[in-house]
Amino acid sequence: CVHLAKPDAFARVLAEVRRLEWVVYAKPPFGGPEQVLAYLGRYTHRVAIANSRLISMDEDRVAFRWRDYRHHGRAKVMTLDADEFIRRFLLHTLPDGFHRIRHYGFLANGQRAVSTAEQNQATGRRKSRPLSGASGERREGVARPEFPACSVGHF
C-alpha cells in the first residue's frame, strides 16, 4: 500500500472503486439487537484505544490490555512493534471529511427543522429547546416532553 501515499495514485484507486456497484449483504444478527447495539456502542463514541489500557511503550514496542471476547471476555496483554501498533490504530481513524455517524431520515440536517416542528406539534410542545447544556449537564427548569398518547417521558 506504500504507493497509495502518493495523492494521485490514491485518487486513481478511489475513482476506480467509486465506479463499482457495491452490493451490501446484511444478515440478521446471531445474538439479537442487544448484541449489535453493545458491539456498535464500543466503537461509535470512543477512540481506538483508551490511555488506561496502555501498559508500557518505548521506541520499539507497545504493550496494552485487551479483552478476548472469544474466551469469555478474558483480559490479556498484547505487545506489538510500534509501527504495527500505529498501523492498527490508524485502521480505526477516518480520513478528513468522513463521519462515523450519519443521520438520515427525520434526523438529517436538511430535515431537522421540519421534523422538529412536526414533533413539537405531535407532542404539544411550543418550542424545541435542548435539555442539556454544552457540557452535557442537565439544565434546571426545562420540562421533559411527554408523549400525549402514552404519557411516557421522551428522555
C-alpha positions in Angstrom: 0.0 0.0 0.0 3.0 2.3 0.1 2.3 3.6 -3.4 -1.1 4.9 -2.2 0.7 7.5 -0.1 1.0 9.5 -3.4 -2.1 11.6 -3.7 -2.5 10.9 -7.5 -2.2 7.1 -7.0 -4.7 7.2 -4.2 -7.1 9.3 -6.3 -6.9 6.8 -9.2 -7.7 3.9 -6.9 -10.6 5.9 -5.3 -12.0 6.7 -8.7 -11.9 3.1 -9.7 -13.7 2.0 -6.5 -16.4 4.7 -6.9 -17.3 3.3 -10.3 -18.1 -0.1 -8.9 -21.6 -1.1 -8.0 -21.5 -2.1 -4.3 -23.8 -4.8 -3.0 -24.2 -4.9 0.7 -25.4 -8.1 2.3 -26.6 -7.9 5.9 -28.0 -10.9 7.7 -29.9 -10.9 11.0 -27.5 -10.8 14.0 -27.0 -14.0 15.8 -27.3 -12.5 19.3 -30.2 -10.2 18.5 -30.4 -6.4 18.5 -28.9 -6.0 22.0 -25.7 -7.6 21.0 -25.5 -5.4 17.9 -26.0 -2.3 20.0 -23.4 -3.4 22.5 -20.9 -4.0 19.7 -21.5 -0.7 17.9 -21.5 1.2 21.2 -17.9 0.1 21.8 -16.9 1.8 18.6 -19.0 4.8 17.7 -18.2 7.2 20.5 -14.7 6.2 21.5 -11.1 6.5 20.2 -9.4 3.3 19.1 -7.8 2.6 22.5 -8.0 4.4 25.8 -4.8 5.6 27.5 -5.8 3.5 30.6 -5.3 0.3 28.5 -1.7 1.2 27.6 0.8 -0.7 29.9 4.2 0.3 28.5 5.8 1.8 25.4 9.3 2.6 24.2 10.8 3.4 20.8 10.2 -0.1 19.5 7.3 -1.8 21.4 3.8 -1.0 22.8 2.1 -3.2 25.4 -1.6 -2.9 26.1 -4.5 -4.7 27.7 -7.3 -6.2 25.6 -10.3 -8.4 26.1 -10.6 -11.7 24.3 -14.3 -12.0 23.7 -13.9 -15.4 22.1 -12.8 -16.6 25.5 -15.5 -15.1 27.8 -14.0 -11.6 27.8 -10.8 -12.7 29.5 -8.3 -9.8 29.9 -5.0 -10.3 28.1 -1.8 -8.3 27.3 -0.5 -7.9 23.8 2.8 -6.4 22.8 3.3 -5.1 19.3 6.1 -3.4 17.4 5.5 0.3 17.5 4.9 0.5 13.7 2.3 -2.3 13.9 0.5 -0.7 16.8 0.3 2.6 14.9 -0.9 0.8 11.7 -3.7 -0.9 13.7 -4.6 2.3 15.5 -4.9 4.2 12.1 -7.2 1.5 10.8 -9.7 3.0 13.3 -9.4 6.6 12.2 -11.3 8.2 9.4 -10.0 10.5 6.6 -10.9 14.1 6.7 -14.5 14.7 5.6 -15.7 11.3 6.7 -18.1 10.9 9.7 -18.5 7.9 12.0 -22.2 8.5 12.5 -24.5 9.9 9.9 -28.1 10.9 10.5 -30.8 10.0 7.8 -34.5 10.5 7.6 -36.0 12.8 10.2 -32.6 13.3 11.9 -30.8 14.5 8.8 -29.7 18.1 8.8 -31.9 19.0 5.8 -35.0 17.7 7.5 -34.3 18.6 11.1 -36.2 21.9 11.2 -39.3 20.4 9.6 -39.1 17.3 11.7 -38.6 19.2 14.9 -41.7 21.4 14.2 -43.8 18.2 13.4 -42.5 16.6 16.6 -43.4 19.6 18.7 -46.9 19.7 17.2 -47.4 16.0 17.8 -46.2 16.3 21.4 -47.9 19.6 22.2 -44.6 21.4 22.8 -44.5 25.0 21.6 -40.7 25.4 21.1 -37.8 23.0 20.9 -35.0 23.6 23.4 -32.1 21.4 24.3 -32.4 19.6 27.6 -28.7 19.8 28.4 -26.0 22.4 28.3 -22.9 22.4 26.1 -21.1 20.2 28.6 -23.9 17.7 28.7 -25.2 18.5 32.3 -28.9 18.8 32.9 -30.3 22.3 32.8 -32.7 23.1 35.6 -36.2 24.4 34.7 -36.5 22.7 31.3 -39.5 20.4 31.3 -39.2 17.0 29.8 -41.6 16.4 26.9 -44.3 13.9 27.3 -46.0 11.8 24.6 -49.7 12.5 24.9 -50.7 9.1 23.6 -48.8 7.1 26.2 -47.8 9.6 28.9 -44.2 8.4 28.7 -41.3 10.8 29.1 -39.3 11.2 25.9 -35.9 11.4 27.5 
